[in-house]
């Protein structure tokens, strides 16, 4: 039996939640992200996108493109609450779910009796009725094509890509639509006159390995409609962390420690809620010249409390020689285990 995969993707999720909570924002250019001049757009409503505003765009550029936009600082706790409600609906359909992010997931519905179209329509109806939000869904026989389909006619889209439609349906697509091709790879191909999937499709397989290394075979297969990745129903979280862009650049270590202190509280909250502890701390810094630096420290014991995280984070800061102003700081904890496992090890 051929697999049936759904890719579900909430439409402009953060902005949609803001509109849901404040209906007066409906139909207006809502832009969610860092509200300072140094901030970055997390997402925006489709009304804002008409002005050319996009995710990951610096806030000051978004303000230039959309001066009448309504800029809102993210409320992550609220987005997580709504995301949990969406996933409750998804899990009422099937347990074979692979969450990709707070607003995106793959579902394997191969074994369900109802048709894929009916199942997708049922999900869309339930999300709309219970939350007032729209969701776009792609249906296909593998993950790559299902994700492509969900993005085909957003917002509130529903698209099926069947085997007989491939590869011709892919030919007009730009290279950035191919999962696994990053900006550097796309630019590299553009430099030799390759701009769409059809042009890439006609290249010999040897060139795929030359341009993309060990992933060349996957890219070659993918644009031919082949993708054997399974829907992974359990994905172990490997790290917990927070980061932020500073309001002003600084080399003041005492000021940087204040950020570590705030991050430590957020990290502790997540670890305790999920009964986790971690052993390796990583400090991330981005300089004024946009150079990224990280420094990690593996501890002799597992920790989860904010005071411990703060103390160890401060030690890492003190060991650094800051030769340039810092514009971004973050800290994360890895080597995670559940606390039950830790106790079993001790006793």
Secondary structure, DSSP 8 states (H G I E B T S, - for coil): ----EEEEEETTHHHHHHHHH-GGGTTS-EEEE--STT-BEEEE-HHHHTTT--TT-BHHHHHHH-TT-EEE---HHHHHHHHHHHHHHHHTT-S-EEEEETTEEEEE-TT-SS-HHHHHHHHHHHHHHHH---EEEEEESSHHHHHHHHTTT-SS-EEE--GGGTTHHHHTSBGGGSTT--HHHHHHHHTTT--BHHHHHTS-HHHHHHHHGGGHHHHHHHTTT-------S-----EEEEEEEEEEEE--HHHHHHHHHHHHHHHHHHHHHTTEEEEEEEEEEEETT--EEEEEEEEEEEE-SHHHHHHHHHHHHHH----S-EEEEEEEEES-EEHHHHHHHH-
